[in-house]
């Protein structure tokens, strides 16, 4: 009896030899029903496997003694990366070593030479420290991408699963040497622990580049009627100007949309001027800047 892709488990990686011995035809391996995840290893195309599960299999069966590194290590702890550097975006699994292993570059696995870098154990996986991983991939990141990544690592809420606060980050980055370290040091002054999403970071940096004052981040505002505490994405508290970034989720998710309406009502009731921004405003910010400039001038004149 031949083995077909739908006979396989969705949460398991299978070796080529096992599949052929079990009766799977080579045409099935080459079909759209199967996906090659490592050299000599396949899964069902509709497999439900996390990057963590793939990393665990890789270290146990493909490269025992290796250290997951570069974008793989960064993504595993939740560092926001450009899609091209993510596993779903087509990035290979990256690792260092093990010792005496020759560096290799493939579409599925990239092996780098071992280096004396910081390594951590996370969920039973041995991987590069997030800051070492970002140093390795910094040549592939823009300055904005790097600040976004570091903000997520330093964030006091909604950041990466492994946090490095701003003080420790400065110490670690100060000790780094080699390629990528200067880029991290250039990004460090812009890192803020209160930035809770990539777009908050990107909008803040865009405002700074165009000469606006540094905004406060995630400023709490209490709605007296309900006792609910809301957070303003970016704000100028002295002028009572709130800058709210509305993502696609805000528009599509009814629960988020309702919460935004309630927050806006609470801000207006408390005397805040709300200036909204979307992804279209980020890409073409002229109108957003005009609205923000007008709001600042009016509030400063009123004072």
N, C-alpha and C positions, 0 to 999 in steps of 0.2 A: 504493500500500500504506500503510495507516494505521500510525502509530507508537503502540505501547502501552507502559504503564509498565514492564512486565517486559523491554522491549527496551533500557531505559536502563541505564547503568552505576550501580553502587551508591555509587561514590565521587566523583560528579560533580554539580555544581550546573548547572542548565539554565535559560536565559532563556525567558520565555514566548513571545517572537516566534520563537525558534529552534524550539521545540517545535511551534508551530502551523504554521510553514512546513514542518516535517518530516512533517506529517500527523497529529499528535496531535489528537484531538477534544477540544473544551472540556469535555465531560462527564468525560473522564479526568482533566483538571486539577482538576475539582471532586470527584473520587471519593476514597475512603479509600486508594487506591493511591498517591496523590501527596501531598506535603507542601510547603506554601509556606514557605520559610525566610527570604526577603527579598522586599521589594516587586518583583514581576515575575520572581521566581526560584523554581524548584521543584526538588525532589529526589524520588526514589522514597521511599515511606513507610518502606521497610525499608532505607534508605540507611545506610551505615557511614561517618559523617563525624564527626570529633572537633570540639570547639569550636575547637581551634587551626586546623583546616582551614577551618572556616567563617569564622574571623577573617581568615585569609589571603585568602580569596576576597573578603570584605567590603572589606578595605583596597585590594585590587587593582582591584576592579570596581565597587564600590558607592560608597565614600567615599575615593578616593585623597587622601592628605594628612591624613587623620583620625588620631586617637589613641584606641585602645581604652581604655575607662575604666570606672569604677564597678565593679559586680559582675562584669562581663565580664573586666576586667583582673585582678581578684582571683582569680576562678575559674581563669583560664589558668595561674597559677603554683601552684595547688593550695591556696589558702586555703579552709578549711572554712567553708561558709556555710549558713544555713537553706535548706532545699530550695526555698522560694519565690523565692529570689534566684539560683538556678542556672538554667542554660539548660535542662536536662532538666526542671526544675520549672516552666518556663513563662516565665522571664525573657527579655526582649528583649535584643538585642545593644546595648550602650551604647558611645558614643564621644563625644569632644570634637572639634568642628570638622569640617572644616578652617576656616581663617580666613574670615570673612565669610559663613559658613553660618548660617542661622537655626536656632535650636533647634526641634526637632520631637519629638513624642511619638507613637509608634505601638506596635502590639502586637508588631511584629517588630524594630523599630529605634528607639532613642531617641538623638537627637542633642543634646548639651549644648553650651553656649557655650564657646569656648576660654578657658582660664585659664592663667596662668603657673605651672603645676605641674611637679613632677619627672616626666620621662618616661624610659622605658628601652626598649631593643631586646631582645626575648626571642624566641628561635627565629625571628628575622627579622620579628617583629611589633612595631610601635611601640605602646606602651601606657603607661598611668599607672604610676608607681612603686606597689608594693603598699600602702605607707602612705598615699599620696595617694588611692588607690582606697578604702581603708578609711575615710579621712576623708570622702569623698564619700557613702559608704553608711551611715555610722555612725548617722544618724537612723532607719534601718530595722533596726538591730541593738540587742538588749538589751545591758546591761553584760556579762552572761555570754558572749553571742555574740561580743562584741568582744574580750574576754580570750582566748576560744578561738582567734579568728582571729590575734591578736597572738602568742599562744603558738606557733602553728604557724609563723609567720614567723620567730620567734626560735629555734625548736627546733634543738638541735645534732644531732638525729637524727630521721628520719621526719617532717620538717616540709615546708614548701613548697619548690619547686624553686629558688626564689630566696630565700636566707636573708639576714636583717638581724639581726645579733647584738644583744643587749640594750643594749650601750653605744651603738652606732650608732643604734639605735631611739630611745633617750632623746634623743640629739642632734637627730635629724630631727623627732621629735614636738615637742620644745621650740621648734622654729623655725616650726611650722605656725601659721597664723592663719586665722580665719574659721570658718564653720559646721562642726561636727564635730570641730574641734581640742580643745575642752574635754573631750569624751567620751573621746578617745584619751588625754589626760593623766590622766583619772580611772582609766582601765584600766591604765595603764603600771605602777603599783606592784605589780600582781598578776601581771605577766608573768614567766614562768619559762622558762629555756632547756631544762630537763630534762623538760618536759612533752611527751610523745610521742604523745598522742592527745587528741581533743576530750573524751572522757569522763573522762580523768585530770584535765583542767582543770576540768570541771564538778563532779566529785566533790570535788576540793580546795576549790573555792570554796564548795560546799555545806557542807563541814566547817567552814570558816572562819566562815561566816555563823552557824553554830550553836555557836560558841565553842570549837571544838577547836583545839589548837595546829597550827601550820603543819607539814605532813608533808614529809619528804624525798621526792624523786621519782626513780624508776628507780634504786634503790639496787642495786649489783651484789652478788651472792652466788655464791661459787664452790662447786660440788659437788666435794668432794675425790675421790670415787671415780672420777669420769669426767673431771674437769678442765673441765666445762662451766660457763660463767658465765651465770647467770640474772639477771634484773632484776625487782625488786619495784616494782610500779606506784607505790604510796605507802607510806611507812613511818615508824615512830618507832624509829629504830635504838637509842636508849638503852634502850628498853623491849623491844626485839626483837619489835615488832609489825609484821606485814606486812599491808597492805590491798590485796587483789587485785580488780580489776574484771573480771568475766566477761561479755563481750558475747555476742550471739547466735552470732557466728563461733566463739567458744570452744566452744559447745555443738554446733554443726553440723559443724565441721571436725575430722575425726578426728585429723589431725596436730597441730593446735593443742591439742586436748583432751589428747592424750598428753603433749605438752610441759608442759601445766599440771599434770598428775599428777606428772610427774618433778620439776617445780619445787616443788610442795607437799611432796613427800617430802624434797627437799634442804633446804627451809626447816625442816621439823620436825626433821630430823636435826641441824641447826645450832642448834636451840633457839628458833626463831621461832614465835610465835603467829600464825596466819593468820586474818584476818577477810575474808570474801568479800562482794562487793557486785554486784548486777545492776541492770539498768535499772528493775526493779520497786522495788528498794531506793532508787534515786535519786528515783523519783517519790513514793514513800511511805517516807521514811527512818527512821521511828521505831524499827523493829526493828534496823536496821543501826546506828543511834546507840546503842541499848541494848547491843548486842553489843560495839561498840567501847569504850564507856564501861566496861563490865565488864572487858574485857581490859586497859585502861589501869589501872584500880584494882587488879586482881589483880597486875599486874607491878610497880606502884609499891609495893604493900604488901609484896611478896616482897623488894624491894630494901631 
